[in-house]
Amino acid sequence: MNGIKGKVIVVTGASSGMGEAAARHLAAQGANMVLGARRAERIEAIAAQIKEAGGTAIAVPTDVTRRDDLIRLIGTAVQTYGRIDVLINNAGVMPLSPVERLKIDEWDQMIDVNLKGVLYGVAAALPYMTAQKSGHIINLSSVAGHKLFPGSAVYSATKFGVRAFSEGLRQELKPYNIRITNISPGAVQTELLEHISETDIQKANQDFVGAVGVPADSFARIAAFVIAQPEELDINELIFRPTAQEL
Ligand SMILES: NC(=O)c1ccc[n+]([C@@H]2O[C@H](COP(=O)([O-])OP(=O)(O)OC[C@H]3O[C@@H](n4cnc5c(N)ncnc54)[C@H](OP(=O)(O)O)[C@@H]3O)[C@@H](O)[C@H]2O)c1
């Protein structure tokens, strides 16, 4: 056994970037994958490609800002495969901007997706995991959940928040044999910067990530490593960066 084969793994934000890479990689290792994201046609195409390659996957259109969508996502995983072993709360947005520009709708979006989306995912999965007395929740924070840089104040607030929530979960879920891993990536080449509306901030970040960013399958390999550990071992905090990244 490779520690992954046969596990039921739900990934939010599986339509692009790190979530897509993780879905493909974990499916190739024998996991039963459940893909959630808003762009239904993308997750359906990825699930179809996984199946063509001999893997197992289903797609469940999901907006993580809606509690009911997460209840349906996790519920479909359990109905289809009989249990849920791992939830990867990966969906996220990063419309960076200086606070003084008051992009308040974007602040709301980051709080709703990056922070409340994680809370809703956990709320939907916990009843099954506590009943099973097993499970693994992987939350995506960021190097920006440890450090600040120009334009990151609100994004960092959400990612510091994810990290705090992960540690709280870790402490509280001991009686249920549930593992909690907070992963903080550095610069990874994905679609994340495409949604930055402030062009000066977008360009600075594109220059930075373009220069040092590593491919999304870096995260996929790390997620597989974390999931594959024996049940008595709980990797709680993991930061990875491109070797060339200073921040
Ligand atoms: N790339 C980096 O350098 C980096 C560094 C540190 C941390 N991160 C974190 O890594 C995670 C993955 O990001 P990525 O870099 O792979 O970016 P990405 O390619 O833009 O992927 C983001 C994913 O989140 C999904 N998403 C956004 N809003 C959503 C919503 N309301 N409901 C459901 N899904 C939603 C998107 O799918 P739909 O649009 O189809 O819904 C997409 O699949 C994020 O949490 C991000 O903050 C990234």
The ligand as a Gaussian input file, in Angstrom:
#p B3LYP/6-31G(d) Opt

LIG

0 1
 N        0.016000      30.231000      -6.664000
 C        0.664000      30.637000      -5.590000
 O        1.765000      31.187000      -5.688000
 C        0.079000      30.409000      -4.209000
 C        0.902000      30.639000      -3.110000
 C        0.401000      30.411000      -1.842000
 C       -0.891000      29.964000      -1.673000
 N       -1.693000      29.751000      -2.762000
 C       -3.053000      29.254000      -2.531000
 O       -3.208000      28.042000      -3.243000
 C       -4.593000      27.805000      -3.504000
 C       -4.765000      27.388000      -4.959000
 O       -4.483000      28.486000      -5.802000
 P       -3.720000      28.365000      -7.208000
 O       -2.451000      29.084000      -7.050000
 O       -3.716000      26.968000      -7.673000
 O       -4.651000      29.318000      -8.114000
 P       -5.703000      29.061000      -9.284000
 O       -5.087000      28.349000     -10.434000
 O       -6.315000      30.398000      -9.546000
 O       -6.763000      28.097000      -8.595000
 C       -7.707000      28.574000      -7.678000
 C       -8.853000      27.582000      -7.615000
 O       -9.814000      28.068000      -6.665000
 C      -11.089000      27.961000      -7.244000
 N      -12.034000      28.919000      -6.693000
 C      -11.963000      30.270000      -6.648000
 N      -13.080000      30.787000      -6.112000
 C      -13.872000      29.727000      -5.805000
 C      -15.165000      29.588000      -5.242000
 N      -15.899000      30.644000      -4.857000
 N      -15.675000      28.344000      -5.076000
 C      -14.965000      27.261000      -5.465000
 N      -13.739000      27.320000      -6.002000
 C      -13.216000      28.542000      -6.170000
 C      -10.880000      28.137000      -8.745000
 O      -11.905000      27.442000      -9.443000
 P      -13.193000      28.126000     -10.142000
 O      -12.771000      29.488000     -10.620000
 O      -13.513000      27.162000     -11.243000
 O      -14.233000      28.148000      -9.064000
 C       -9.563000      27.416000      -8.943000
 O       -9.790000      26.047000      -9.166000
 C       -5.302000      29.096000      -3.109000
 O       -5.884000      28.935000      -1.818000
 C       -4.176000      30.118000      -3.045000
 O       -4.483000      31.192000      -2.174000
 C       -1.221000      29.972000      -4.017000

